[in-house]
Each structure stands twice: as C-alpha cells, then as structure tokens.
Amino acid sequence: MSRLRYAGAAIALAIVFGCSGDSDTGVFLEPSKPAFDLPAGYDRCVADVTEGPVCGTTATVSPGWTSDWHPGFTTSPDICCMAFPNEGLPFAPFPETGSFSISFSQGASYIIVALSKYEAGTFNAMPAGGTLTLYGVNGVVGTAQFELADGGSNWEFSTPDGANSIIRADFSSAGGHLVGAIHYGRTVPIPCPPSGDSLLNSPAVRQGLRDALAASNPSSLDPNQRIEHGGVIWRMPDGSYVATPVVDPQATGCTYLASNGTITPPGPGAIPMASYHSHPHLPNRVQTHQSCPSQIPAGKIGYANPDLNGGAGHADWQVATDQGFPSYVIAATGTVSRLDPGTPRSAEKNNHNRWKFDLTGTSQCFTKMFP
Amino acid sequence: MARNSQATFVKRIGCTAVLFMAIACAPAMASPTGQPALTVCRPSDDVTARTVVDLQALWAPSDTLLRAMRDSLSLSATRESDISYVTDERTCTNAVKALNTYLGTPNASRQVYVFKFGTDFLVEDPSVGQTSEYRSLPIFDKKWVYKRTYLSY
C-alpha cells in the first residue's frame, strides 16, 4: 500500500512507459521515446532516462524491491519512464479504460502493474477483476491471469514471452474511475554481448567505471567540480571481479593516481587486476588553474581534447607500465580505453582496446570500437 | 722519396680537411662540454607527427564539441595545410620568450615544440607539466600575445 500511497502523493496519474535502448528483439528505441505510440489520453513521457531507470541489466530481482520505491519515481531503478494523462491535473475525469506499453531493452522478467482509482479525495486500490490484455513480441498473447499482490492493486505477472519481451497491456477498471496506473518493470541481469575484454564483461566492473565517472561530475560547468575519480579492479577467489573506489586526495580535474590513496583489498585473496579512473572533461568545457594546476597558470584558461592518443595521455600509459597491469580510463565523451602496460609510446595512438558506452544510461553494455 | 713526400702531403691535406670540417661542424654537432648542442626547436619526432595530425583534425571537426573547443581556443587556420610543425630557430626563439612570459620564468632556457596553426603558434616545453596526463600547449598569436591554452594528450 505504501507504493500506492506514494503513487498518489507524488504524481497521482502516471503510466510508466517503456524503457528504451538496445534490444535483442531487433527493436531499437531512442532514449525517452516510448516503445509504442502513446495511448490515447497520454501525451508525454516525462522521466529522463538518465535520472532513473536502468532498463536492462542492473536492477535485479530481489525481495527488497519495495525499498526502491519512493516519491517521484524517477530515481527508482525499477521505473523506466512515465507518461501523464493529458487531461491534466488534478483529477479531471479519466477514462475507465486505457492502455499502456512498456518495453525492456534486455531481460525483462516480469512487470508489476499498479492501478488505482480516485474516489472522494482518496486513492484506493483497484479491486480485483480488472482486466489486462497482454501483447508480446509475437502479438496478442491473451489475457493474463492476475492475482493481487501485497493486498492492494499491484498486479504482478511474468512476461508471457519471457525475457526480452515487449509488452503492451490494455486495461479496464473494474469500478470507479481510473486515476492512476503505474507500471514498472523488474529486470534480471542478462549479460551484455561479449565486450572482448574479460574485465569489462563484468557488470560490477562496468558499474564501477561508470560510478567513477559520475563521481567526477562530468556535467558540471564549474571546472573545479570536475575531479578525476578512480579505483582498483580486483579478482576475487571465486573468479568474480570487484571494482573498489580509491580516493586520491591530490586528484584534480587533470590528474588521478590510485597510488596516492589508500588501496584496500576487498577481501582475502583478492588480486589486483587493473586500475581505472575517469576523465570528466568535454572538449567545450573550460579548464582553469584550479582544475589543472600543472597545466594552466593562474589567470589563464584552457580546453582539453580528451579523445586523442588512444584515449589517454602518455602519463596514464606510463602508470599502466609502472604498475604492471592495465589501466582503464572512462571518459565523459562516452568511451572507455584500456591502457596496456608496456605499450610503446609510438603505438599508444593506435590503441584498439577502446569501447563506446551509452552516456544516457539506457544500456549498461560497452561496445568495442575497433576490431 | 718524392713518392713519400707526395703521400705525406696528401695525408696532411687530408688531415687538414678533416680538421677543418671538424672545426666547421663543431658548433652544430657538439657543445664545449662534449654534449650535442641544443637547438631551440626540438627535432620532430613521433609526438610532433601525431600532434600535427591531431591539430589538423581540429581544423574542421565534424564533432560539435570539438568545433566548440576550436572556436573557444580562437584558432586561426583557414586551411588544413596551414597547420605544421615549426623548425625555424628564430620562430622557436620567439616561442621560448613567449612561453617564459606565460609561465613567469624569464630567461629560462628551453627547447620547445612549436606548431603553427594558421597565424597562431602552439608552444610546448615537454618538461613542463609532466605530473598530469595532459600536455599543455599555450596558444600565441602572430605577435606572440597569449590567447588560450590547448590541453592535449
């Protein structure tokens, strides 16, 4: 019921729309665009995908999903995108029937549908008996059998086509005016296509890299706020990989060294496999003495071109050589570069170990840029 | 004997010629300390070749962010062929003076990379700013007035 209460308090009328991104079904959707045409009565999709859902690989099916639920929805990892009835707020007459569409880029295992009705100033659960007709990738798959979950109006069901389904559901209320429909999907971790790099095949490593970039404030217009972050990637005794952040107290916008910080293995038997750090600069963002103290004298300004020389400066390549294992650089331009130790300086610019990733966050996969 | 005298003469001439050449060439080949004399312009190498290519890519980039950067840097080239590596000692000497003013290090002796970008010059002393991954290339106009700083890999 808490979900329903939040639903009413936060938005009241919401239909979560489909995630977008790569799809194994062959459907490719631009970010923030619904999988299907918006149903009649709904005119906009409001959630910024970068703010909220990661539809595809990171949200996991776990008993703790309710803890992800909070007002506003847009930061819940379970929610993709929302559309509002265009009748307007608050609480204009709403149809008793409607439809929604939701797609999952990868691995949707089931969706949860929450319908509510508004009666006499109160959000109430929809009684059982409403109908939802599901459409899978191969067309209509029939009317789903629902059962009320959580004693409320949250209907939970598995996608009929299993993973990678595209779902459309038509619904009708069983009484009262439909005032809100909240649809969100739970995803299971489906591996990205092989990246060609054993470490980058690990979701934990990819997330660690992305976390480092996010922590370095790449979107900040203030150069003093863009500070490189990084860490160390470890192989655990069970063969899994773990990325642990390491704070470099001397880091600036132009330099980061994990060795300046305190490196703590994440557990017994952990073996360091690589280091990583972010390059939070975009070419059109100004740099100052504060952000790059050894490059720019006080009172001067500059601009950095972060995609040259195989994705990193020679000093970064030298770090890889000195430490004896690779160093990964994740850049705000949407690239990840692996710097292998011992690479001759003349060969740095020909680095083929580079990957593109989706800066909008709709896909967690890294795609190799070169053969 | 005459044959020996002739041979000795030829030998002396040869030695004199070698000595003359050695003296003539000495200023360019070796310093008084025996080390190779430094020109103000650094000789071209892999880094300069790559940098020229990178700068030429900056001349008319398709990427909007790079275009914005080029505009912010106020780079002046009108043709890709205007971008080149400079080995003219007089230009490099002026570049060192400008770089010293920029860095606040008057009279420091340096050996620099100088890249010509239209009527602008990008100057780099690779011994400066090595604690970071970025190379620092301040840009000067044709009168050696500082414009902006280009950070490159």
Interface residues (C-beta under 8 A of the other chain):
Chain A: T252 C254 T255 H279 L282 P283 N284 V286 Q287 C292 S294 Q295 I296 P297 K300 I301 G302 Y303 A304 N305 P306 L308 N309 A312 G313 H314 A315 D316 T333 R345 S346 K349
Chain B: D46 V47 R50 D54 L58 D63 L65 L66 A68 M69 S72 L73 Y102 L103 G104 G129 Q130 T131 S132 E133 Y134 R135 S136 P138 Y146 R148 T149 Y150 L151 S152 Y153
